[in-house]
Amino acid sequence: MQIRKAVFPVAGMGTRLLPATKAQPKEMLPVGYKPVVQYVVEEMIAQSLDRFLFITGRKKRSIEDHFDDDPELAAHLVDKSIGEVDYEAEGIEFYYARQRRPLGNADAVRMAREFVGDESFVVAFGDTIIHSPEMPGVVERMIQSHVEHGAAATIGVWEVPREETYRYGVVAPAEGEASGDFAIADIVEKPAVEDAPSCLAVAARYVFTPEIFDAIDAIKPGIGGELWLTDAIRILLQRGAKVRCVRLKPDEMRYDIGTPLTYYRAFADFALADPEFGEAFRSYLQDKLADL
């Protein structure tokens, strides 16, 4: 089974990053030379996906514009490269659907029902970068596990400090110590720290079969009155479906561009890794820190 389609929920309002997100999507905030969402798209392309659906909302039009060809801009450039994949040459296709009201990430995924048809598909949140220094990356490993085990859902997870578990969906491994690829018995959205079933948090990457849509139809509004993917995954588990997780490797980094601090960290890491200006930026930071 070849999985080619990815769905990007990008309709969130980004209120924790105001006023930077007042007139632009948080997914379009720059991290180095590129907006956040471009890293996510390029991550999927590197792992052989080529059909992409963005679930957008109000004030998200710049995402559509960003992935359009821009012949007028190209005509004014001496160097025709602007640091992106040539999407047309690579056969990449982009589609868009609009979530009229912010009813939750499960409602956003539900809008992909016609796009995916009877195929399994990837869901990648457009405000979260995962950097894998070596291939196969986490999504490719998730797809391999998904197909091999015949899972209804496969979730990318990473280990977080216990005091931060309240910020995430957290999984309960089915048995024993969780390996790099394991089954789960439960998943809980934003548990109290003392109630978290583990320190393995959802890393904003999923692979689903179309079974997820019936599960989404069956859930009720949860935390904040929204429809959560976590609750739909719990319904899959209750129905006896296989749900598995694949852990990020120690050298894989997850960047959630959700707060000023996480945004600063992401920008600093990618700026330091820049082949042209990284060393100069490192020297600048060292001088600033020496002055404190």
Backbone bond lengths (Angstrom), bond angles and torsions (degrees), N, CA, C in turn:
res aa  C-N    CA-C-N  psi(-1)  N-CA   C-N-CA  omega(-1)  CA-C   N-CA-C  phi
1 M - - - 1.465 - - 1.522 109.73 -
2 Q 1.312 116.84 123.82 1.456 121.02 176.19 1.522 109.44 -99.74
3 I 1.327 116.53 124.16 1.458 121.98 177.38 1.515 107.58 -99.94
4 R 1.322 116.20 120.06 1.463 121.28 -174.36 1.523 113.29 -117.80
5 K 1.334 117.88 -14.94 1.455 120.89 -170.52 1.533 111.85 -103.62
6 A 1.330 114.59 140.72 1.464 121.09 175.38 1.517 109.43 -131.64
7 V 1.315 115.36 143.50 1.462 122.92 179.34 1.527 107.82 -115.95
8 F 1.331 115.91 129.65 1.457 122.16 -178.59 1.529 110.14 -114.70
9 P 1.330 119.83 102.10 1.466 120.27 172.27 1.534 109.44 -71.72
10 V 1.332 117.03 117.11 1.471 121.55 -176.89 1.532 110.87 -134.10
11 A 1.332 117.04 26.52 1.465 119.82 -174.88 1.519 113.35 -93.35
12 G 1.343 118.66 -3.80 1.460 120.76 -177.56 1.525 112.70 -62.41
13 M 1.313 116.29 153.16 1.462 120.81 -173.65 1.520 114.48 -84.23
14 G 1.335 118.65 -18.97 1.461 120.09 177.67 1.515 114.19 65.33
15 T 1.326 117.20 38.81 1.466 120.07 -173.59 1.527 113.18 -65.98
16 R 1.335 118.05 -25.26 1.464 119.47 -178.39 1.527 112.21 -73.56
17 L 1.328 116.33 -9.54 1.467 120.10 179.22 1.527 112.30 -110.32
18 L 1.320 117.40 13.58 1.457 120.27 174.62 1.531 109.74 -62.96
19 P 1.353 118.82 146.63 1.460 127.65 4.41 1.532 114.47 -88.05
20 A 1.345 117.81 2.90 1.471 119.33 -177.72 1.520 111.81 -60.12
21 T 1.344 116.39 -29.02 1.462 120.60 -176.80 1.521 113.33 -101.79
22 K 1.327 116.81 14.29 1.464 119.30 -179.28 1.521 111.75 -63.68
23 A 1.337 117.62 -39.53 1.464 121.43 -175.99 1.523 113.02 -122.60
24 Q 1.346 117.84 3.94 1.459 120.04 177.24 1.523 109.46 -141.65
25 P 1.308 118.02 149.65 1.463 120.42 179.51 1.524 111.29 -67.23
26 K 1.329 116.43 146.18 1.466 118.00 175.89 1.525 110.62 -63.43
27 E 1.336 117.06 -27.55 1.461 120.52 178.68 1.528 112.47 -66.43
28 M 1.353 116.69 -16.18 1.459 120.72 179.07 1.522 112.93 -100.23
29 L 1.329 118.14 3.61 1.454 119.66 175.13 1.525 109.35 -64.44
30 P 1.322 118.34 137.99 1.462 119.52 -177.38 1.521 112.14 -76.05
31 V 1.313 115.53 139.05 1.459 123.40 168.16 1.523 105.09 -122.30
32 G 1.338 116.02 99.92 1.453 118.85 -168.09 1.521 109.23 68.82
33 Y 1.334 115.97 -132.13 1.459 120.85 -176.63 1.529 113.76 -82.29
34 K 1.308 118.31 -13.31 1.457 120.44 -170.18 1.524 110.99 -120.11
35 P 1.338 116.96 150.19 1.466 119.10 170.20 1.521 110.24 -71.98
36 V 1.312 115.79 156.35 1.465 121.68 -176.38 1.525 111.53 -51.48
37 V 1.333 117.11 -47.82 1.457 120.32 -172.80 1.525 112.11 -66.00
38 Q 1.327 117.98 -25.45 1.466 119.15 177.76 1.532 110.70 -67.05
39 Y 1.330 117.68 -37.51 1.461 120.06 175.02 1.525 110.75 -59.51
40 V 1.331 116.27 -41.01 1.461 120.49 -178.16 1.527 110.38 -65.64
41 V 1.326 116.14 -44.92 1.466 120.11 178.85 1.530 110.43 -61.96
42 E 1.323 117.07 -44.87 1.462 119.68 -178.89 1.525 111.75 -67.10
43 E 1.329 116.99 -31.43 1.468 120.38 173.23 1.525 110.65 -60.07
44 M 1.324 116.93 -43.76 1.464 120.39 -179.67 1.530 111.26 -68.04
45 I 1.323 117.31 -41.07 1.466 120.62 179.30 1.525 110.20 -61.89
46 A 1.331 117.37 -40.74 1.461 121.36 -179.58 1.521 111.88 -64.08
47 Q 1.337 116.54 -17.69 1.462 120.83 -178.98 1.530 111.36 -112.62
48 S 1.362 114.10 26.60 1.477 123.49 166.79 1.519 114.65 74.97
49 L 1.334 118.79 20.23 1.456 120.40 171.53 1.524 108.91 -94.46
50 D 1.344 116.72 147.29 1.469 118.23 -174.66 1.521 114.77 -147.38
51 R 1.335 118.29 8.92 1.462 122.41 176.44 1.517 107.47 -126.65
52 F 1.346 117.02 114.93 1.456 120.39 -169.28 1.523 111.53 -124.12
53 L 1.331 116.02 131.16 1.459 122.77 175.43 1.516 109.15 -116.07
54 F 1.336 116.66 121.29 1.456 122.37 174.68 1.526 108.37 -96.16
55 I 1.322 116.50 128.65 1.465 121.65 172.29 1.526 106.36 -96.56
56 T 1.322 116.36 101.76 1.454 121.66 -171.90 1.533 110.91 -101.53
57 G 1.321 115.11 -177.75 1.460 121.18 177.69 1.515 109.11 -154.47
58 R 1.334 116.27 -162.16 1.458 120.73 179.76 1.525 110.79 -60.28
59 K 1.339 115.87 141.86 1.462 124.14 176.85 1.529 112.44 64.92
60 K 1.332 117.68 25.00 1.461 121.08 179.91 1.526 112.42 -110.56
61 R 1.315 117.16 9.07 1.462 119.92 -175.18 1.536 112.70 -60.57
62 S 1.331 116.88 -27.65 1.462 119.21 -178.25 1.529 111.88 -64.00
63 I 1.338 117.90 -23.99 1.470 120.19 176.37 1.521 109.47 -66.32
64 E 1.326 116.91 -44.74 1.463 120.30 177.45 1.522 110.56 -61.59
65 D 1.330 116.32 -44.73 1.460 119.96 -179.12 1.526 111.11 -61.82
66 H 1.314 116.69 -37.85 1.462 120.47 -176.07 1.526 112.23 -61.85
67 F 1.322 116.54 -36.62 1.468 119.48 -176.36 1.532 113.08 -93.98
68 D 1.321 116.53 3.99 1.466 120.32 170.97 1.529 110.24 -77.61
69 D 1.326 116.72 153.77 1.459 120.19 167.30 1.522 108.84 -65.93
70 D 1.321 116.68 147.68 1.468 121.07 -179.57 1.527 108.71 -131.67
71 P 1.331 117.36 78.95 1.469 119.72 -177.13 1.518 113.19 -63.65
72 E 1.344 118.17 -30.73 1.465 120.23 178.94 1.518 111.02 -65.53
73 L 1.353 116.08 -42.17 1.465 119.38 176.96 1.521 110.44 -65.05
74 A 1.336 116.69 -45.51 1.462 120.84 -178.50 1.523 111.35 -59.52
75 A 1.327 116.80 -35.21 1.468 120.65 -178.14 1.522 111.78 -66.60
76 H 1.337 117.69 -23.04 1.463 121.08 -178.08 1.530 112.41 -95.29
77 L 1.325 117.33 -3.05 1.457 120.08 -177.71 1.517 110.96 -96.72
78 V 1.315 116.03 133.98 1.460 119.83 173.50 1.520 109.40 -70.23
79 D 1.341 115.35 -48.49 1.464 121.30 172.85 1.518 106.55 -92.02
80 K 1.319 117.91 115.44 1.466 121.13 -173.31 1.529 112.33 -71.04
81 S 1.311 118.19 -14.09 1.456 121.11 179.99 1.526 109.91 -80.10
82 I 1.320 116.12 133.72 1.469 120.00 174.89 1.534 109.77 -121.38
83 G 1.334 115.29 28.96 1.456 119.59 172.84 1.510 114.78 76.45
84 E 1.329 118.82 24.74 1.456 121.86 178.15 1.520 110.63 -124.23
85 V 1.313 114.68 162.23 1.452 120.87 169.01 1.531 108.34 -65.58
86 D 1.332 116.70 143.99 1.464 120.56 171.85 1.530 106.52 -79.92
87 Y 1.330 115.59 92.83 1.460 120.25 -170.38 1.528 112.29 -62.08
88 E 1.316 116.56 -40.88 1.460 118.97 -179.49 1.521 110.96 -65.14
89 A 1.325 116.99 -44.43 1.458 120.40 -179.75 1.526 111.78 -64.19
90 E 1.336 116.39 -31.46 1.460 120.67 -179.61 1.525 113.00 -85.22
91 G 1.335 117.11 -1.84 1.461 120.43 179.70 1.512 113.83 72.95
92 I 1.335 116.91 26.61 1.462 121.12 -179.97 1.524 109.29 -83.60
93 E 1.326 116.44 134.10 1.460 121.10 179.75 1.529 109.98 -118.27
94 F 1.334 115.93 137.48 1.459 122.44 -179.38 1.522 109.93 -116.97
95 Y 1.336 115.35 138.10 1.458 122.45 177.34 1.527 107.68 -133.42
96 Y 1.338 115.40 157.56 1.463 119.96 -175.50 1.525 110.26 -138.60
97 A 1.338 115.14 139.66 1.458 121.86 171.24 1.523 106.99 -134.14
98 R 1.300 116.22 152.17 1.473 120.41 -173.17 1.528 110.81 -112.72
99 Q 1.313 115.69 123.61 1.454 122.06 173.60 1.524 107.60 -88.65
100 R 1.325 116.30 108.25 1.464 119.78 -171.28 1.519 112.41 -68.29
101 R 1.318 117.52 -32.47 1.452 121.24 179.54 1.517 109.08 -131.07
102 P 1.339 118.16 142.93 1.469 120.98 -179.08 1.527 111.46 -76.32
103 L 1.327 116.57 83.00 1.462 121.71 -174.92 1.519 113.12 -97.84
104 G 1.336 117.82 7.14 1.454 120.28 176.55 1.512 113.33 116.38
105 N 1.352 115.18 161.90 1.460 118.86 -175.48 1.525 113.35 -68.34
106 A 1.328 117.93 -28.11 1.463 118.95 176.71 1.523 111.02 -69.29
107 D 1.326 117.07 -38.16 1.463 119.97 176.74 1.522 110.49 -63.87
108 A 1.340 117.70 -37.53 1.462 120.89 177.67 1.520 110.51 -62.97
109 V 1.327 117.04 -45.32 1.472 120.22 179.82 1.516 110.73 -64.89
110 R 1.317 117.89 -36.54 1.467 120.65 179.69 1.526 111.30 -57.42
111 M 1.315 117.72 -29.11 1.459 120.68 -178.65 1.529 112.90 -69.11
112 A 1.338 116.78 -9.69 1.467 120.83 179.98 1.523 112.83 -90.07
113 R 1.315 118.56 4.80 1.470 121.34 -172.95 1.528 112.36 -55.03
114 E 1.320 117.81 -48.62 1.464 119.81 -178.47 1.531 111.08 -72.09
115 F 1.315 116.96 -33.47 1.466 120.84 -179.50 1.518 111.35 -62.60
116 V 1.338 118.17 -42.64 1.463 119.66 -174.96 1.523 112.62 -87.65
117 G 1.356 117.72 -23.41 1.458 119.19 179.46 1.523 111.27 60.99
118 D 1.337 116.53 -126.25 1.461 120.50 -178.69 1.521 112.24 -102.70
119 E 1.333 117.67 20.39 1.465 122.37 -176.73 1.528 111.03 -101.49
120 S 1.335 115.33 150.73 1.462 119.68 167.84 1.524 108.92 -70.99
121 F 1.336 116.17 156.11 1.459 120.12 -174.22 1.520 110.20 -153.19
122 V 1.332 114.97 161.31 1.462 122.91 178.03 1.527 109.31 -98.29
123 V 1.312 116.81 144.07 1.462 122.67 168.26 1.526 107.49 -117.78
124 A 1.324 116.16 126.25 1.468 122.01 179.29 1.518 108.32 -132.37
125 F 1.314 117.83 121.17 1.463 120.79 179.65 1.524 109.00 -69.87
126 G 1.327 115.11 132.53 1.452 120.69 -172.67 1.505 114.90 -75.65
127 D 1.347 118.96 -2.81 1.461 121.51 178.98 1.526 112.08 -108.21
128 T 1.343 116.47 14.75 1.457 120.57 -176.73 1.523 109.92 -130.58
129 I 1.315 116.45 119.46 1.460 122.80 177.04 1.524 108.98 -95.53
130 I 1.328 116.53 134.05 1.460 120.62 169.58 1.523 107.64 -119.44
131 H 1.315 115.48 118.62 1.460 121.11 -178.94 1.522 109.43 -100.77
132 S 1.326 115.83 116.49 1.461 122.34 176.99 1.529 107.83 -110.26
133 P 1.340 118.90 110.70 1.464 119.88 -177.05 1.519 113.66 -67.66
134 E 1.338 117.04 -21.65 1.458 120.97 -179.96 1.525 109.69 -131.17
135 M 1.326 115.64 148.56 1.458 121.05 174.67 1.535 109.16 -94.69
136 P 1.346 118.41 149.04 1.460 125.66 5.32 1.523 112.11 -76.58
137 G 1.335 115.05 141.70 1.450 121.00 176.21 1.514 110.97 -75.51
138 V 1.333 115.88 177.76 1.458 119.73 -173.97 1.526 112.03 -63.12
139 V 1.337 118.45 -37.79 1.466 119.32 -178.82 1.526 110.74 -66.25
140 E 1.322 117.37 -41.12 1.468 119.60 177.86 1.523 110.56 -63.21
141 R 1.324 117.97 -39.84 1.466 120.58 177.30 1.528 110.65 -66.41
142 M 1.328 116.66 -37.50 1.463 120.00 176.93 1.521 111.12 -63.13
143 I 1.334 117.05 -42.57 1.463 120.46 179.14 1.522 110.23 -63.16
144 Q 1.322 116.89 -43.13 1.470 120.45 178.69 1.520 110.69 -59.67
145 S 1.327 117.16 -45.65 1.467 121.55 179.43 1.521 110.94 -64.49
146 H 1.329 115.86 -43.47 1.465 122.35 -178.32 1.531 110.81 -56.85
147 V 1.320 115.41 -47.11 1.468 120.60 -178.29 1.524 110.39 -71.01
148 E 1.329 116.82 -44.84 1.465 121.11 -176.50 1.522 112.21 -61.30
149 H 1.329 117.19 -40.07 1.470 120.95 -174.61 1.525 113.15 -97.01
150 G 1.330 118.20 -4.05 1.453 119.84 -178.36 1.512 112.27 61.96
151 A 1.332 116.62 41.05 1.465 120.93 -176.60 1.522 111.20 -78.59
152 A 1.338 115.51 153.12 1.463 120.78 171.64 1.517 110.76 -83.82
153 A 1.340 115.96 -27.87 1.464 121.37 178.56 1.519 108.67 -148.82
154 T 1.317 115.49 139.01 1.464 122.08 174.82 1.525 106.86 -130.47
155 I 1.335 115.92 130.36 1.463 121.76 -169.89 1.516 109.51 -119.75
156 G 1.324 117.09 133.59 1.454 120.70 170.27 1.522 109.46 -80.22
157 V 1.332 116.98 132.61 1.464 120.73 -179.07 1.523 110.19 -133.07
158 W 1.324 115.00 157.34 1.461 121.54 174.94 1.516 108.54 -141.70
159 E 1.337 115.63 158.93 1.459 120.23 -177.35 1.520 109.88 -88.21
160 V 1.330 116.13 130.96 1.459 121.90 179.34 1.525 109.03 -122.51
161 P 1.331 118.20 159.04 1.468 119.74 173.57 1.528 110.40 -59.83
162 R 1.312 116.49 143.12 1.469 119.17 -176.66 1.525 111.77 -57.15
163 E 1.318 117.30 -34.79 1.464 118.79 -178.05 1.525 112.66 -68.86
164 E 1.331 118.35 -9.72 1.463 121.63 178.02 1.523 113.61 -104.34
165 T 1.319 118.12 1.31 1.465 120.23 -175.72 1.524 112.73 -63.96
166 Y 1.327 117.29 -24.10 1.467 120.25 -178.65 1.521 112.60 -65.62
167 R 1.330 117.69 -12.45 1.465 121.75 -177.50 1.525 112.97 -89.37
168 Y 1.329 118.83 -8.31 1.457 121.57 -167.35 1.531 112.07 -131.61
169 G 1.338 114.81 168.76 1.448 119.88 159.24 1.514 107.77 -75.87
170 V 1.326 117.49 135.49 1.471 121.97 -175.27 1.521 108.74 -126.53
171 V 1.353 116.53 135.66 1.461 120.95 -175.46 1.519 111.44 -100.27
172 A 1.343 115.14 155.23 1.460 122.87 173.33 1.523 107.94 -112.45
173 P 1.333 118.98 109.06 1.463 120.41 178.33 1.521 111.34 -56.13
174 A 1.325 116.35 147.33 1.467 120.87 -174.89 1.514 112.21 -68.61
175 E 1.320 117.05 -36.19 1.454 118.70 -178.61 1.521 110.43 -158.35
176 G 1.335 115.19 138.59 1.451 120.16 173.49 1.517 114.25 61.00
177 E 1.320 114.79 -159.21 1.460 121.19 -179.55 1.517 110.01 -79.18
178 A 1.314 117.56 136.50 1.452 121.95 -177.96 1.527 110.42 -71.93
179 S 1.320 115.95 128.38 1.457 121.41 175.53 1.525 108.70 -88.59
180 G 1.331 116.75 -161.40 1.451 119.64 177.78 1.509 113.14 -73.68
181 D 1.328 117.58 -18.31 1.470 123.84 -177.35 1.518 106.33 -146.82
182 F 1.335 117.81 112.82 1.466 119.06 -170.47 1.523 111.13 -150.03
183 A 1.330 115.40 157.67 1.456 122.16 175.43 1.528 110.00 -84.14
184 I 1.335 116.23 154.81 1.462 119.52 177.05 1.524 110.39 -120.60
185 A 1.325 113.82 156.34 1.462 120.93 177.59 1.519 111.76 -101.56
186 D 1.349 116.32 -22.87 1.471 118.77 -177.21 1.527 108.59 -161.84
187 I 1.318 115.21 165.90 1.464 123.04 174.99 1.525 106.68 -148.76
188 V 1.339 116.52 138.27 1.462 122.18 -174.45 1.524 108.83 -129.62
189 E 1.320 117.06 134.07 1.458 121.72 179.58 1.522 110.62 -87.32
190 K 1.331 116.13 122.03 1.465 123.61 174.93 1.535 112.71 46.07
191 P 1.334 117.33 60.95 1.472 119.52 -179.75 1.521 111.70 -72.57
192 A 1.310 116.29 157.06 1.461 119.52 167.57 1.524 107.65 -60.33
193 V 1.326 116.65 146.59 1.463 120.50 -175.05 1.525 111.45 -53.75
194 E 1.321 116.75 -42.26 1.465 119.71 -177.77 1.524 112.59 -70.80
195 D 1.335 117.29 -16.21 1.463 120.67 -178.27 1.524 113.46 -103.02
196 A 1.309 118.04 -3.31 1.464 120.35 -177.33 1.522 110.18 -62.10
197 P 1.347 117.85 128.59 1.468 120.44 -175.91 1.520 113.90 -74.56
198 S 1.331 118.35 -12.39 1.462 123.43 176.45 1.525 106.94 -167.69
199 C 1.322 116.29 -172.17 1.468 120.71 173.54 1.524 110.60 -110.40
200 L 1.332 116.99 21.30 1.461 122.09 -179.63 1.527 108.57 -98.21
201 A 1.323 115.54 109.78 1.457 122.43 -173.81 1.523 111.09 -103.78
202 V 1.317 115.56 149.48 1.465 121.72 177.47 1.524 109.21 -64.54
203 A 1.344 115.80 132.39 1.462 121.60 -173.89 1.521 113.04 -101.38
204 A 1.349 117.55 21.47 1.472 122.65 175.49 1.517 113.12 67.54
205 R 1.340 117.37 27.14 1.459 123.23 172.83 1.534 108.17 -134.41
206 Y 1.337 115.85 132.29 1.457 121.98 -178.93 1.529 109.32 -139.74
207 V 1.338 115.27 155.83 1.464 121.49 164.02 1.528 106.19 -126.59
208 F 1.331 116.51 130.66 1.460 122.01 -177.93 1.517 111.20 -127.47
209 T 1.321 115.55 151.57 1.462 120.95 159.97 1.534 107.04 -89.52
210 P 1.324 118.17 168.70 1.473 119.33 177.82 1.532 114.10 -62.70
211 E 1.337 118.16 -7.05 1.467 120.26 174.97 1.527 111.28 -57.34
212 I 1.314 117.45 -25.35 1.461 119.90 -176.95 1.528 111.24 -62.35
213 F 1.320 118.03 -28.65 1.468 119.23 -175.82 1.532 111.69 -68.98
214 D 1.336 117.75 -40.92 1.463 119.53 176.02 1.528 110.63 -64.66
215 A 1.335 116.42 -36.04 1.463 119.57 178.26 1.531 110.43 -66.88
216 I 1.334 117.42 -40.59 1.471 120.08 177.02 1.516 110.55 -62.22
217 D 1.324 117.10 -40.51 1.470 120.55 179.21 1.526 111.78 -60.77
218 A 1.338 116.77 -24.17 1.464 120.78 -174.26 1.528 113.44 -91.96
219 I 1.322 118.70 -9.83 1.458 119.00 -175.08 1.526 111.78 -86.58
220 K 1.322 113.90 159.86 1.461 122.60 175.30 1.525 108.80 -109.33
221 P 1.336 118.54 158.41 1.457 120.02 176.96 1.527 111.67 -54.37
222 G 1.329 115.81 137.49 1.454 121.72 -178.53 1.515 111.35 -112.36
223 I 1.336 116.56 -134.28 1.464 122.14 -178.15 1.525 110.07 -54.96
224 G 1.329 115.89 130.25 1.460 120.79 179.00 1.513 114.15 71.45
225 G 1.346 117.04 11.62 1.457 120.49 -179.23 1.517 113.63 73.81
226 E 1.340 117.32 15.66 1.453 121.29 -177.68 1.532 111.29 -103.66
227 L 1.330 114.65 164.04 1.459 121.79 175.98 1.526 108.17 -95.14
228 W 1.337 116.75 121.02 1.452 121.72 -171.95 1.526 111.16 -109.04
229 L 1.338 115.95 137.66 1.464 120.57 174.59 1.528 111.21 -57.95
230 T 1.328 116.22 -35.79 1.463 120.20 178.91 1.523 111.05 -54.23
231 D 1.327 117.50 -43.34 1.463 120.65 -178.83 1.527 111.06 -68.62
232 A 1.322 116.96 -35.89 1.470 119.72 176.47 1.520 110.75 -66.42
233 I 1.322 117.52 -38.57 1.472 120.82 178.32 1.525 109.96 -65.68
234 R 1.328 117.38 -37.05 1.471 120.04 176.77 1.522 110.87 -61.91
235 I 1.326 116.96 -36.76 1.466 119.41 177.26 1.524 110.45 -65.56
236 L 1.330 117.58 -40.13 1.470 119.53 175.02 1.525 110.57 -56.98
237 L 1.327 116.54 -44.60 1.458 120.22 178.88 1.532 111.79 -62.45
238 Q 1.330 116.37 -42.68 1.466 120.27 179.44 1.519 112.12 -63.85
239 R 1.323 116.46 -28.16 1.462 121.05 178.94 1.529 112.50 -85.18
240 G 1.332 116.26 1.39 1.458 119.91 177.55 1.517 114.70 87.28
241 A 1.330 118.07 10.11 1.461 120.76 179.61 1.532 109.74 -75.68
242 K 1.327 115.76 153.30 1.452 120.86 177.61 1.526 109.96 -79.52
243 V 1.327 115.03 128.42 1.464 121.19 174.09 1.521 107.31 -128.41
244 R 1.325 115.92 125.78 1.455 121.07 -176.86 1.522 110.53 -125.25
245 C 1.326 114.81 164.52 1.460 121.55 176.87 1.514 110.28 -128.56
246 V 1.320 115.14 148.94 1.462 122.94 172.23 1.524 107.27 -123.41
247 R 1.338 116.01 126.39 1.455 120.53 -177.19 1.521 111.32 -82.98
248 L 1.321 115.63 144.66 1.451 119.83 167.94 1.525 108.77 -64.78
249 K 1.317 116.58 143.30 1.458 120.98 175.56 1.524 109.83 -74.25
250 P 1.339 117.26 160.97 1.478 119.03 -178.06 1.518 114.32 -57.89
251 D 1.351 117.13 -29.65 1.464 118.79 -178.69 1.525 113.13 -92.15
252 E 1.332 118.03 3.73 1.463 121.47 175.83 1.523 108.86 -91.60
253 M 1.323 115.70 130.70 1.458 120.93 -175.78 1.522 110.52 -110.08
254 R 1.327 115.12 136.17 1.465 121.65 176.96 1.516 108.75 -110.04
255 Y 1.318 116.38 128.90 1.460 122.17 179.57 1.525 108.33 -121.46
256 D 1.320 115.93 111.10 1.458 122.17 177.71 1.528 107.94 -97.25
257 I 1.338 116.17 110.10 1.465 119.48 -177.04 1.522 107.93 -86.46
258 G 1.330 115.65 67.90 1.450 119.55 -174.86 1.510 115.15 -115.73
259 T 1.336 116.91 -18.70 1.462 121.14 -179.53 1.529 108.31 -136.39
260 P 1.328 118.13 161.94 1.466 118.95 177.52 1.527 112.69 -54.51
261 L 1.342 118.25 -42.75 1.464 119.91 -177.26 1.525 111.69 -65.31
262 T 1.340 117.88 -45.52 1.466 118.88 -179.89 1.520 111.19 -66.75
263 Y 1.334 116.87 -31.87 1.455 119.91 175.68 1.527 110.92 -67.06
264 Y 1.328 117.62 -44.37 1.464 120.87 178.68 1.529 110.54 -59.27
265 R 1.332 116.66 -42.96 1.466 120.14 -178.89 1.519 110.77 -62.35
266 A 1.334 116.05 -44.81 1.463 119.73 -179.54 1.518 110.74 -62.21
267 F 1.321 116.62 -46.43 1.469 119.56 -178.16 1.530 110.19 -62.12
268 A 1.324 116.73 -43.14 1.459 119.94 -178.95 1.525 111.20 -62.58
269 D 1.337 117.41 -45.02 1.466 120.34 -178.35 1.516 111.79 -63.22
270 F 1.328 117.03 -44.46 1.457 119.56 -178.54 1.529 111.22 -72.84
271 A 1.326 117.59 -32.94 1.461 120.16 176.12 1.529 110.62 -65.98
272 L 1.325 116.95 -41.17 1.464 120.41 178.71 1.520 112.07 -65.50
273 A 1.342 116.88 -28.46 1.464 121.16 -179.81 1.524 113.05 -86.26
274 D 1.339 117.49 -2.76 1.460 120.53 -177.84 1.533 109.97 -64.51
275 P 1.332 118.21 125.50 1.470 119.67 -175.83 1.520 113.97 -66.27
276 E 1.340 118.02 -24.25 1.450 120.43 -177.06 1.524 112.50 -93.60
277 F 1.319 117.30 -42.93 1.458 120.51 -172.19 1.527 113.66 -116.73
278 G 1.334 117.99 0.12 1.460 120.74 -174.66 1.515 113.73 -59.99
279 E 1.326 117.80 -44.48 1.463 120.22 -178.50 1.521 111.42 -66.55
280 A 1.329 116.27 -40.01 1.467 118.94 178.28 1.522 110.86 -64.37
281 F 1.334 117.23 -38.64 1.462 120.89 178.80 1.526 109.95 -67.68
282 R 1.338 117.14 -38.25 1.464 120.73 177.61 1.540 110.36 -61.26
283 S 1.323 116.30 -43.67 1.461 120.12 179.10 1.526 110.98 -62.80
284 Y 1.333 115.48 -40.52 1.465 120.18 178.02 1.528 110.81 -60.60
285 L 1.336 117.09 -46.05 1.469 120.22 -179.71 1.522 111.13 -64.34
286 Q 1.334 116.54 -40.87 1.464 119.50 179.36 1.522 110.95 -61.97
287 D 1.330 116.89 -40.91 1.461 120.01 178.69 1.535 110.86 -65.86
288 K 1.332 116.62 -41.29 1.471 119.91 179.54 1.524 110.88 -63.01
289 L 1.350 116.25 -43.51 1.457 119.99 -178.76 1.521 111.25 -67.57
290 A 1.341 116.32 -34.12 1.458 119.82 179.16 1.531 111.15 -66.49
291 D 1.316 116.98 -25.80 1.461 121.57 -178.94 1.531 112.72 -81.74
292 L 1.310 117.93 -12.21 1.473 120.21 -177.13 1.512 112.18 -77.16
